[in-house]
Amino acid sequence: MPNPLLLPLLEWARKLRYPTLFKITAALFLVTLFLPDPFPFVDEILFGLGTLLLANWKRRKEPPPAIEPSQR
């Protein structure tokens, strides 16, 4: 069951693109690494952002095949 206090934050984070979401998650991880529990629910926020980060992680699209001159 999702925590109702964290739901608005995770809804906002769901709209972020990959580089921004990664930077926020990495910064929060570093803060919690040096300051254990700097504010309430920090671990839950970090798990939620990590989940969103993995969900948004996509493979790069392969470039379309080149058309050979004989096929034109």
C-alpha positions as a printed NumPy array, in Angstrom:
array([[  0.   ,   0.   ,   0.   ],
       [  1.531,   3.349,  -1.008],
       [  2.193,   5.839,   1.718],
       [ -0.265,   8.762,   1.317],
       [  2.375,  11.229,   2.48 ],
       [  4.841,  10.21 ,  -0.238],
       [  2.352,   9.823,  -3.079],
       [  2.421,  13.5  ,  -4.229],
       [  6.219,  13.497,  -4.321],
       [  6.386,  10.291,  -6.332],
       [  3.676,  11.542,  -8.723],
       [  5.81 ,  14.635,  -9.343],
       [  8.957,  12.553,  -9.802],
       [  7.183,  10.254, -12.273],
       [  7.024,  13.169, -14.733],
       [ 10.788,  13.751, -14.671],
       [ 13.087,  12.565, -17.434],
       [ 15.979,  10.186, -16.876],
       [ 18.94 ,  12.574, -16.273],
       [ 17.06 ,  14.734, -13.786],
       [ 15.577,  11.766, -11.963],
       [ 19.024,  10.151, -11.74 ],
       [ 20.599,  13.324, -10.314],
       [ 17.895,  13.692,  -7.656],
       [ 18.158,  10.027,  -6.679],
       [ 21.965,  10.164,  -6.521],
       [ 21.939,  13.346,  -4.436],
       [ 19.421,  11.888,  -1.997],
       [ 21.487,   8.699,  -1.732],
       [ 24.634,  10.695,  -0.946],
       [ 22.81 ,  12.717,   1.705],
       [ 21.539,   9.565,   3.398],
       [ 24.973,   7.984,   3.128],
       [ 26.578,  10.705,   5.258],
       [ 23.6  ,  11.756,   7.398],
       [ 21.48 ,   8.818,   8.528],
       [ 17.795,   9.76 ,   8.364],
       [ 18.163,  13.536,   7.887],
       [ 14.36 ,  13.818,   7.626],
       [ 11.429,  11.395,   7.974],
       [ 10.618,   8.936,   5.195],
       [ 13.918,   9.532,   3.386],
       [ 14.45 ,   5.812,   2.862],
       [ 10.985,   5.371,   1.391],
       [ 11.52 ,   8.34 ,  -0.928],
       [ 14.841,   6.882,  -2.058],
       [ 13.26 ,   3.483,  -2.767],
       [ 10.435,   5.128,  -4.701],
       [ 12.815,   7.243,  -6.787],
       [ 15.002,   4.215,  -7.433],
       [ 11.97 ,   2.292,  -8.643],
       [ 10.985,   5.128, -10.966],
       [ 14.561,   5.373, -12.19 ],
       [ 14.664,   1.704, -13.111],
       [ 11.211,   1.907, -14.701],
       [ 12.323,   4.816, -16.914],
       [ 15.583,   3.153, -17.91 ],
       [ 15.227,   2.342, -21.568],
       [ 17.483,   0.914, -24.203],
       [ 18.718,   3.27 , -26.849],
       [ 16.929,   2.881, -30.099],
       [ 18.965,   1.374, -32.872],
       [ 19.396,   3.655, -35.89 ],
       [ 17.18 ,   2.78 , -38.858],
       [ 18.861,   0.556, -41.458],
       [ 20.589,   2.43 , -44.253],
       [ 18.962,   2.23 , -47.664],
       [ 21.263,   0.826, -50.306],
       [ 21.43 ,   2.708, -53.628],
       [ 20.192,  -0.335, -55.523],
       [ 16.926,  -0.345, -53.519],
       [ 15.873,   3.17 , -54.569]])
